[in-house]
Amino acid sequence: QVQLVESGGGLVQAGGSLRLSCAASGRTFSRYAMGWFRQAPGQEREFVSAISRNGDSTYYADSVKGRFTISRDNAKNTVYLQMNKLKPEDTGAYYCAAGWAVSTSPKVYDVWGQGTQVTVSS
């Protein structure tokens, strides 16, 4: 089973950009579909983006489509989330997750990172 560690969060002004990284341990990273979720205080965890095992298929929440880009490098055991044109409503803890299938549901993902905080000021 992989272990996941996110990085790249921080404080940014509205309109700015951040790039999140999620590094996975272990040799089985390429067997996992990967997802990004976020959670604002007092809110449920919500789907942001997901990518298939080989990176050929990507999925986005409507709220981030056209602004965020998910990618992965299986040679580096890392998945990325490039976030552009950030808005205050993008604020939250961002989590990467590994699962056996691509899904917008957090229930499908078996392994989660500890999260990285993204704060977008207006």
Secondary structure, 3 states (H helix, E strand, C coil): CCCEEEECCEEEECCCCEEEEEEECCCCHHHCEEEEEEECCCCCCEEEEEECCCCCCEEECCCCCCCEEEEEECCCCEEEEEECCCCHHHCEEEEEEEECCCCCCHHHEEEECCCEEEEEEC
